[in-house]
Amino acid sequence: MADVATANDDKITPDILKVAGVVVLGAIMSILDITVVNVALPTFQTEFGSVDEPLSYAQVAWTVTAYTLALATVIPLTGWAADRFGTKRLYMTAIALFTAGSALCAAAWNIEALIGFRVLQGLGGGMLMPLGMTIMTRAAGPKRMGRLMAILGVPMLLGPIGGPILGGWLIDAASWHWIFLINVPIGIGALIYSQLVLPSDSPQPSESFDFVGMLMMSPGLALFLYGVSSIPEAGTITANKVWIPALVGILLVIGFVIYSFKPQHPLLDLRLFKNRNLTVSIITMFLFAVAFFGGLLLVPTYFQQIRGESVLMAGLLVAPQGLGAMVTMPIAGALSDKMPVGRIVPFGIIAIVIGMYGLTGIEADTSYGVLIAWLFVLGLGMGLTMMPIMTSALRTLTNSEVARGSTLLNITQQIASSVGVALMSVLLTNGLKDSQLALPAIAAQQDPRIVQQVGGPEAVAKGLQEAAEAFAHTYWVALALCVVTLGAAFFLPRKREESHLLDDEAEGAPPVMMH
């Protein structure tokens, strides 16, 4: 694919914005879908079960887990597939898979069918982000990469903030089917847009496929995430369904790591870790994602369970976090093009530490004004953190390394997010179980008819306060992880380094689209 960018041009042209629009549209579909479905889980419990005998939360949670597992499994294959079939063609195939999966999900007749169709969705969604990052990186060139990556950050904000609002509204106004049906017109539009805007590329499949690597990496990753995702349901890491698949998964991944240095073209090129910037960026990204995305899960849950808010209202109350990120993300993007990210990211993480510290004092009657202020500060920090880390990781790679680097980043973020969500869920669940009144009080908050069964209004109030303390204690863990992340961020580049994005062309080598 011919690069839209040139070495001496640092202006963001309309052509580049059109390409960015394609990528953002695909990313919005993929990321928004994850959080929209989170909102619908209670609905699935009654829709596919009954009011008298609803399905368990653990059963319906597999609609989320199946998507995540498919996502993680397909990401390592994306680089080779794009090199073999062409980036534009594969990107459009991913959109088509995701859109078809969405239509089938809306037609699901039972929970098993829905879980199966979510796998199909995940296979498409898993390819959208790494391909999108590669397309954006090549379109941007080194001098405007920070600003373009900030644009790519928009859907990462819209997902956690817009998902609960959109999902709550669609379920209340229509039915659960529409959280999937809404993707169909968007997907069709994205397909047409991609065909018109993305430059055609001529794939040159010069590499053999690493079947041995695939047989270790993809099942290993899926088994590990399956084990981790089973922790909240099991309540302990010692349960067989947790540690057995997780251990087998880890052993397969370790086997892959040892093996991956032997073939010339491995499924994941771990040789890229020789690049110090990439290594530090990926470590920082991992720690950040565990803390931030794990903590992100707790906020809407607190508003619904402790404060008795509706799904839609909880989504609206979380929105200030997105507004904070919208303020700083464009600033961080512009600064990333002018100065080393090591002078930007630490300030973002400090803001996140401050916001997390505020949430460690959360109580059952904490003022909404105070909570909104802390969430806004968290958002300010996220806007200064996430995309600059990605920019730092990819900027110093050569053209032929960009796709492999973006694949590593996406896998890191996916694993870290899953670990963070599982960790925070277990800590919160165990914290609630430690209190005799917390879970009954939450139930009474949802159904006032059982207040007297719990022990009256005073017992409910005491139980909700103890439940709020369980949330606060969980935020202390998230805070500690953020402090560790801050330490890693100080190793990010603090001096301006030359980008190598155009090295392949400079040396006269033909640009290789994906590896």
C-alpha positions as CSV (number, residue, x, y, z in Angstrom):
1,M,0.0,0.0,0.0
2,A,1.4,3.3,-0.9
3,D,2.0,5.5,2.1
4,V,-0.3,8.6,2.3
5,A,2.4,10.3,4.3
6,T,5.6,11.7,3.1
7,A,8.7,12.3,5.2
8,N,8.7,16.1,5.0
9,D,5.0,16.7,5.4
10,D,3.6,17.3,8.9
11,K,0.2,18.6,8.0
12,I,-2.9,16.5,8.5
13,T,-4.5,16.5,5.0
14,P,-8.1,15.6,4.1
15,D,-6.9,12.3,2.6
16,I,-5.4,11.3,5.9
17,L,-8.5,12.3,7.8
18,K,-10.6,10.1,5.5
19,V,-8.4,7.1,6.3
20,A,-8.6,8.0,10.0
21,G,-12.4,8.0,9.7
22,V,-12.5,4.5,8.4
23,V,-10.3,3.2,11.2
24,V,-12.2,5.1,13.9
25,L,-15.5,3.7,12.6
26,G,-14.3,0.2,12.8
27,A,-12.8,0.7,16.2
28,I,-16.0,2.2,17.5
29,M,-18.0,-0.8,16.4
30,S,-15.5,-3.2,18.1
31,I,-15.0,-1.4,21.4
32,L,-18.5,0.0,21.9
33,D,-19.9,-3.5,21.5
34,I,-18.0,-4.8,24.5
35,T,-19.4,-2.3,26.9
36,V,-22.9,-2.3,25.4
37,V,-23.2,-6.0,26.0
38,N,-22.0,-5.6,29.7
39,V,-25.2,-3.5,30.3
40,A,-27.4,-6.2,28.9
41,L,-26.3,-9.1,31.1
42,P,-29.2,-8.8,33.6
43,T,-31.6,-8.7,30.6
44,F,-30.1,-11.9,29.2
45,Q,-30.6,-13.6,32.5
46,T,-34.4,-13.2,32.3
47,E,-34.8,-13.2,28.5
48,F,-33.1,-16.6,28.0
49,G,-34.2,-17.9,31.4
50,S,-37.4,-16.7,33.1
51,V,-38.3,-14.2,35.7
52,D,-38.8,-17.0,38.3
53,E,-35.7,-18.9,37.2
54,P,-33.2,-16.6,35.6
55,L,-30.0,-17.8,34.2
56,S,-27.0,-17.3,36.5
57,Y,-24.7,-14.3,36.0
58,A,-21.9,-16.7,35.3
59,Q,-23.8,-18.3,32.4
60,V,-24.7,-15.0,30.7
61,A,-21.2,-13.5,31.4
62,W,-19.9,-16.0,28.7
63,T,-21.4,-13.7,26.1
64,V,-18.7,-11.2,27.1
65,T,-15.9,-13.8,27.6
66,A,-16.6,-15.6,24.3
67,Y,-16.1,-12.4,22.5
68,T,-12.9,-11.6,24.4
69,L,-11.4,-15.1,23.8
70,A,-12.1,-14.9,20.0
71,L,-10.6,-11.4,20.0
72,A,-7.4,-12.6,21.7
73,T,-7.1,-15.7,19.6
74,V,-7.3,-14.0,16.2
75,I,-5.0,-11.0,17.0
76,P,-1.8,-13.0,16.5
77,L,-2.9,-14.2,13.1
78,T,-3.7,-10.7,11.8
79,G,-0.2,-9.8,10.7
80,W,0.4,-12.8,8.5
81,A,-3.1,-12.7,7.1
82,A,-2.8,-9.1,6.0
83,D,0.5,-9.8,4.3
84,R,-1.1,-12.8,2.6
85,F,-4.4,-11.2,1.5
86,G,-3.8,-7.5,1.7
87,T,-4.6,-4.9,4.4
88,K,-7.6,-3.4,2.7
89,R,-9.2,-6.7,1.8
90,L,-8.6,-8.1,5.3
91,Y,-9.9,-5.0,7.0
92,M,-13.1,-5.2,4.9
93,T,-13.4,-8.9,5.7
94,A,-13.1,-8.1,9.4
95,I,-15.9,-5.5,9.2
96,A,-18.1,-8.0,7.2
97,L,-17.5,-10.8,9.8
98,F,-18.3,-8.4,12.7
99,T,-21.5,-7.1,11.0
100,A,-22.7,-10.6,10.1
101,G,-22.0,-11.8,13.7
102,S,-24.0,-8.8,15.0
103,A,-27.0,-9.7,12.8
104,L,-26.9,-13.3,13.9
105,C,-26.6,-12.3,17.6
106,A,-29.8,-10.3,17.3
107,A,-31.5,-13.5,15.9
108,A,-30.2,-15.8,18.7
109,W,-32.8,-18.1,20.1
110,N,-31.0,-19.2,23.3
111,I,-27.9,-18.3,25.3
112,E,-25.8,-21.0,23.6
113,A,-26.5,-19.6,20.2
114,L,-25.8,-16.1,21.4
115,I,-22.4,-17.2,22.8
116,G,-21.6,-18.9,19.5
117,F,-22.4,-15.9,17.4
118,R,-20.4,-13.7,19.8
119,V,-17.4,-15.8,18.8
120,L,-18.0,-14.9,15.2
121,Q,-18.2,-11.2,16.1
122,G,-14.9,-11.5,18.1
123,L,-13.1,-13.0,15.1
124,G,-13.9,-9.9,13.1
125,G,-13.5,-7.4,16.0
126,G,-10.1,-8.8,16.9
127,M,-8.6,-7.9,13.5
128,L,-10.0,-4.4,13.4
129,M,-7.8,-2.7,16.0
130,P,-4.3,-4.0,15.0
131,L,-5.1,-3.5,11.3
132,G,-6.5,0.0,12.1
133,M,-3.4,1.0,14.1
134,T,-1.2,-0.2,11.2
135,I,-3.2,1.8,8.6
136,M,-3.1,4.9,10.8
137,T,0.6,4.6,11.5
138,R,1.4,4.4,7.8
139,A,-1.0,7.2,6.9
140,A,0.4,9.5,9.6
141,G,4.1,9.3,9.1
142,P,6.4,10.1,12.0
143,K,5.8,13.8,12.2
144,R,2.0,13.7,12.8
145,M,1.7,10.3,14.4
146,G,0.9,11.6,17.9
147,R,-2.1,13.6,16.6
148,L,-3.4,10.7,14.5
149,M,-3.1,8.3,17.4
150,A,-5.1,10.8,19.5
151,I,-7.9,10.4,16.9
152,L,-7.7,6.6,17.2
153,G,-8.1,7.1,21.0
154,V,-11.6,8.6,20.5
155,P,-13.4,5.2,20.2
156,M,-11.4,3.9,23.2
157,L,-13.2,6.7,25.2
158,L,-16.6,6.3,23.6
159,G,-16.6,2.6,24.4
160,P,-16.5,2.8,28.2
161,I,-18.5,6.0,28.4
162,G,-21.0,5.7,25.5
163,G,-21.6,1.9,25.8
164,P,-23.6,1.9,29.1
165,I,-25.6,5.0,28.0
166,L,-26.4,3.6,24.5
167,G,-27.1,0.1,25.8
168,G,-29.3,1.3,28.6
169,W,-31.3,3.5,26.2
170,L,-31.7,0.8,23.5
171,I,-32.9,-1.8,26.0
172,D,-35.3,0.6,27.7
173,A,-36.7,2.1,24.5
174,A,-36.8,-1.0,22.3
175,S,-35.3,-4.5,23.2
176,W,-32.0,-6.2,23.7
177,H,-31.9,-7.2,20.0
178,W,-31.1,-3.6,19.1
179,I,-27.8,-3.5,20.9
180,F,-26.6,-5.9,18.1
181,L,-28.9,-4.7,15.2
182,I,-27.5,-1.2,15.5
183,N,-24.1,-2.5,14.2
184,V,-25.6,-3.7,10.9
185,P,-26.2,-0.3,9.2
186,I,-22.9,1.0,10.7
187,G,-21.0,-2.0,9.4
188,I,-22.5,-1.7,5.9
189,G,-21.6,2.0,5.9
190,A,-18.1,1.2,7.1
191,L,-17.7,-1.4,4.2
192,I,-18.7,1.1,1.6
193,Y,-16.5,3.8,3.2
194,S,-13.5,1.5,3.3
195,Q,-13.9,0.5,-0.4
196,L,-14.0,4.2,-1.4
197,V,-11.3,5.6,0.9
198,L,-8.6,3.0,1.6
199,P,-5.8,2.8,-1.0
200,S,-5.6,-0.5,-2.8
201,D,-2.6,-2.7,-1.9
202,S,-1.0,-5.5,-3.7
203,P,-0.2,-8.3,-1.2
204,Q,3.1,-10.0,-1.6
205,P,2.9,-13.2,0.5
206,S,6.6,-13.6,1.0
207,E,6.4,-15.5,4.3
208,S,5.3,-19.0,5.2
209,F,2.7,-19.3,7.9
210,D,4.0,-20.3,11.4
211,F,1.6,-23.2,12.1
212,V,3.6,-24.4,15.1
213,G,3.6,-21.0,16.6
214,M,-0.2,-20.7,16.0
215,L,-0.9,-24.1,17.7
216,M,0.9,-22.8,20.8
217,M,0.2,-19.1,21.0
218,S,-3.6,-18.8,20.1
219,P,-4.8,-21.8,22.2
220,G,-2.4,-20.8,25.0
221,L,-3.7,-17.2,25.1
222,A,-7.3,-18.4,24.9
223,L,-6.8,-21.0,27.7
224,F,-5.1,-18.5,30.0
225,L,-7.8,-15.9,29.5
226,Y,-10.5,-18.5,30.0
227,G,-8.9,-19.4,33.4
228,V,-8.6,-15.8,34.4
229,S,-12.1,-15.0,33.3
230,S,-13.4,-17.9,35.4
231,I,-12.0,-16.4,38.7
232,P,-15.0,-14.1,39.5
233,E,-17.4,-17.1,39.1
234,A,-15.2,-19.5,41.1
235,G,-14.3,-16.9,43.7
236,T,-10.8,-18.3,44.1
237,I,-7.7,-19.0,41.9
238,T,-7.5,-22.5,43.4
239,A,-10.6,-23.8,41.6
240,N,-9.8,-26.4,39.0
241,K,-11.6,-24.5,36.2
242,V,-9.3,-21.6,37.0
243,W,-5.8,-22.9,37.5
244,I,-5.8,-25.9,35.1
245,P,-6.6,-24.0,31.9
246,A,-4.6,-21.0,33.1
247,L,-1.5,-23.2,33.8
248,V,-1.8,-25.0,30.5
249,G,-2.2,-21.7,28.7
250,I,0.9,-20.3,30.4
251,L,2.9,-23.4,29.6
252,L,1.9,-23.1,25.9
253,V,2.7,-19.4,25.8
254,I,6.1,-20.1,27.5
255,G,6.7,-22.8,24.9
256,F,5.9,-20.3,22.2
257,V,8.3,-17.7,23.6
258,I,11.1,-20.3,23.6
259,Y,10.2,-21.5,20.1
260,S,9.6,-18.0,18.5
261,F,13.3,-17.2,18.2
262,K,13.9,-20.2,15.9
263,P,11.8,-19.5,12.7
264,Q,12.7,-16.6,10.5
265,H,9.1,-15.3,10.5
266,P,7.4,-16.3,13.8
267,L,3.7,-15.6,14.5
268,L,4.7,-12.9,17.0
269,D,8.1,-11.4,16.5
270,L,9.5,-11.2,20.1
271,R,12.8,-9.9,18.6
272,L,11.1,-6.5,18.6
273,F,11.7,-6.4,22.4
274,K,15.3,-5.5,21.5
275,N,13.8,-2.1,20.9
276,R,14.0,-0.4,24.3
277,N,11.2,2.0,23.6
278,L,8.8,-0.7,22.6
279,T,9.7,-2.9,25.6
280,V,9.2,0.0,28.1
281,S,6.0,1.1,26.4
282,I,4.5,-2.4,26.5
283,I,5.4,-2.9,30.2
284,T,3.9,0.5,31.0
285,M,0.8,-0.3,28.9
286,F,0.3,-3.6,30.7
287,L,0.5,-2.1,34.2
288,F,-1.7,0.8,33.1
289,A,-4.4,-1.4,31.5
290,V,-4.6,-3.7,34.5
291,A,-5.1,-0.8,36.9
292,F,-7.2,1.5,34.8
293,F,-9.6,-0.9,33.0
294,G,-10.0,-3.0,36.1
295,G,-10.9,0.1,38.1
296,L,-13.2,1.3,35.3
297,L,-15.5,-1.7,35.8
298,L,-16.2,-0.7,39.4
299,V,-17.7,2.8,38.8
300,P,-21.0,2.0,37.1
301,T,-21.4,-1.1,39.3
302,Y,-21.1,1.2,42.4
303,F,-23.7,3.6,41.0
304,Q,-26.2,0.8,40.3
305,Q,-25.7,-1.4,43.3
306,I,-24.9,1.0,46.1
307,R,-26.8,4.1,44.9
308,G,-29.7,2.3,43.2
309,E,-29.3,4.2,39.9
310,S,-30.6,2.8,36.6
311,V,-28.3,1.5,33.9
312,L,-28.8,4.6,31.9
313,M,-28.2,7.0,34.8
314,A,-25.1,5.1,35.8
315,G,-23.8,5.5,32.3
316,L,-24.5,9.2,32.4
317,L,-22.7,9.6,35.8
318,V,-19.6,7.9,34.3
319,A,-19.5,10.3,31.4
320,P,-17.4,13.0,33.1
321,Q,-14.4,10.6,32.9
322,G,-14.8,10.6,29.1
323,L,-15.1,14.4,29.1
324,G,-11.9,14.7,31.0
325,A,-10.1,12.5,28.5
326,M,-11.5,14.5,25.6
327,V,-9.9,17.6,27.0
328,T,-6.4,16.2,27.3
329,M,-6.2,13.6,24.5
330,P,-5.9,16.2,21.6
331,I,-3.3,18.1,23.7
332,A,-1.3,14.9,24.4
333,G,-1.5,14.0,20.7
334,A,-0.1,17.4,19.6
335,L,2.6,17.3,22.4
336,S,3.6,13.8,21.3
337,D,4.6,15.1,17.9
338,K,6.8,17.8,19.6
339,M,8.4,16.2,22.6
340,P,9.3,12.8,24.1
341,V,6.4,10.9,25.6
342,G,8.5,10.4,28.8
343,R,7.8,14.1,29.6
344,I,4.0,13.7,29.0
345,V,2.9,10.2,30.3
346,P,4.1,10.6,34.0
347,F,1.8,13.7,34.4
348,G,-1.1,11.6,33.1
349,I,-0.4,8.8,35.5
350,I,0.0,11.2,38.4
351,A,-3.5,12.5,37.6
352,I,-4.8,8.9,37.6
353,V,-3.2,8.3,40.9
354,I,-4.9,11.4,42.4
355,G,-8.3,10.3,41.0
356,M,-7.9,6.7,42.2
357,Y,-6.8,8.1,45.7
358,G,-10.0,10.1,45.8
359,L,-12.1,7.0,45.1
360,T,-10.4,5.0,47.9
361,G,-12.6,7.2,50.2
362,I,-15.8,6.3,48.5
363,E,-18.8,5.7,50.9
364,A,-22.5,4.9,50.5
365,D,-23.5,8.5,50.6
366,T,-20.5,10.3,49.0
367,S,-21.6,13.4,47.2
368,Y,-22.1,13.0,43.4
369,G,-20.3,16.3,42.9
370,V,-17.2,14.8,44.6
371,L,-17.4,11.6,42.6
372,I,-17.8,13.4,39.3
373,A,-14.8,15.6,40.1
374,W,-12.6,12.5,40.8
375,L,-13.8,10.8,37.6
376,F,-13.0,13.9,35.6
377,V,-9.5,13.9,37.0
378,L,-9.2,10.2,36.1
379,G,-10.2,11.1,32.6
380,L,-7.7,13.9,32.3
381,G,-5.0,11.4,33.3
382,M,-6.2,8.8,30.8
383,G,-6.1,11.3,27.9
384,L,-2.5,12.1,28.7
385,T,-1.5,8.4,29.1
386,M,-2.9,5.8,26.7
387,M,-2.2,7.1,23.2
388,P,1.2,8.6,23.9
389,I,2.3,5.2,25.2
390,M,1.2,3.6,21.9
391,T,2.9,6.4,19.9
392,S,6.1,5.9,21.7
393,A,6.0,2.1,21.0
394,L,5.4,2.5,17.3
395,R,7.3,5.6,16.3
396,T,10.8,4.1,16.4
397,L,9.9,1.0,14.5
398,T,10.6,0.6,10.7
399,N,7.7,0.2,8.2
400,S,8.0,-3.6,8.1
401,E,7.9,-3.7,11.9
402,V,4.9,-1.5,12.5
403,A,2.3,-4.2,12.0
404,R,4.1,-6.7,14.3
405,G,4.5,-3.9,16.9
406,S,0.8,-3.0,16.9
407,T,-0.1,-6.7,17.2
408,L,2.1,-7.0,20.4
409,L,0.5,-3.8,21.8
410,N,-3.0,-5.0,21.1
411,I,-2.4,-8.4,22.7
412,T,-0.8,-6.8,25.7
413,Q,-3.8,-4.5,26.2
414,Q,-6.2,-7.4,25.8
415,I,-4.5,-9.6,28.3
416,A,-4.0,-6.8,30.8
417,S,-7.6,-5.7,30.6
418,S,-8.8,-9.2,31.2
419,V,-6.4,-9.6,34.1
420,G,-7.5,-6.3,35.6
421,V,-11.2,-7.0,35.3
422,A,-10.8,-10.5,36.9
423,L,-8.6,-9.1,39.7
424,M,-10.9,-6.3,40.6
425,S,-14.0,-8.5,40.3
426,V,-12.5,-11.1,42.7
427,L,-11.4,-8.5,45.2
428,L,-14.8,-6.8,45.2
429,T,-16.8,-10.1,45.3
430,N,-14.7,-11.4,48.3
431,G,-15.0,-8.0,50.0
432,L,-18.8,-8.1,49.7
433,K,-18.9,-11.7,50.9
434,D,-16.9,-10.8,54.0
435,S,-19.8,-8.6,55.1
436,Q,-23.0,-10.4,56.3
437,L,-25.2,-7.4,55.4
438,A,-23.6,-6.2,52.1
439,L,-25.2,-8.5,49.6
440,P,-28.6,-8.6,51.2
441,A,-28.6,-4.8,51.4
442,I,-27.7,-4.5,47.7
443,A,-30.6,-6.9,46.9
444,A,-32.9,-4.7,49.0
445,Q,-31.7,-1.7,47.1
446,Q,-32.8,-3.3,43.9
447,D,-36.1,-4.7,45.4
448,P,-37.5,-2.5,48.2
449,R,-40.1,-5.3,49.0
450,I,-37.4,-7.3,50.9
451,V,-36.1,-4.4,53.1
452,Q,-37.8,-5.9,56.1
453,Q,-36.4,-9.4,55.4
454,V,-32.9,-7.9,55.6
455,G,-33.6,-6.3,59.0
456,G,-35.2,-2.9,58.2
457,P,-33.9,0.4,56.7
458,E,-31.1,0.7,59.3
459,A,-29.7,-2.7,58.5
460,V,-29.9,-1.9,54.8
461,A,-28.1,1.4,55.3
462,K,-25.4,-0.4,57.3
463,G,-25.0,-3.1,54.7
464,L,-24.7,-0.5,51.9
465,Q,-22.0,1.3,53.8
466,E,-20.1,-2.0,54.3
467,A,-20.5,-2.7,50.5
468,A,-19.2,0.8,49.7
469,E,-16.1,0.0,51.9
470,A,-15.5,-3.2,49.7
471,F,-15.4,-0.9,46.7
472,A,-13.0,1.5,48.5
473,H,-10.7,-1.3,49.5
474,T,-10.6,-2.5,45.8
475,Y,-9.6,1.0,44.7
476,W,-6.6,0.8,47.1
477,V,-5.3,-2.1,45.0
478,A,-5.9,-0.2,41.7
479,L,-4.1,2.8,43.3
480,A,-1.1,0.7,44.2
481,L,-0.9,-0.6,40.6
482,C,-1.1,3.0,39.3
483,V,1.9,3.9,41.5
484,V,3.9,1.0,40.1
485,T,2.9,2.1,36.6
486,L,4.2,5.6,37.4
487,G,7.6,4.0,38.2
488,A,7.7,2.2,34.8
489,A,6.7,5.5,33.0
490,F,9.9,7.2,34.2
491,F,11.8,4.8,31.9
492,L,9.9,6.0,28.8
493,P,12.1,8.1,26.4
494,R,12.8,11.6,27.8
495,K,15.0,12.7,24.9
496,R,13.9,13.2,21.3
497,E,14.6,10.2,19.1
498,E,14.5,10.0,15.4
499,S,11.7,8.0,13.9
500,H,12.5,5.0,11.8
501,L,9.1,4.7,10.1
502,L,10.5,5.4,6.7
503,D,13.8,3.5,7.0
504,D,12.7,0.7,4.7
505,E,12.0,3.1,1.8
506,A,15.2,5.1,2.5
507,E,17.2,2.0,2.2
508,G,15.6,1.3,-1.1
509,A,13.8,-1.8,0.1
510,P,10.2,-2.3,-1.0
511,P,7.8,-1.5,1.9
512,V,6.3,-4.8,3.3
513,M,2.8,-4.2,4.5
514,M,2.5,-6.8,7.2
515,H,4.5,-9.5,8.8
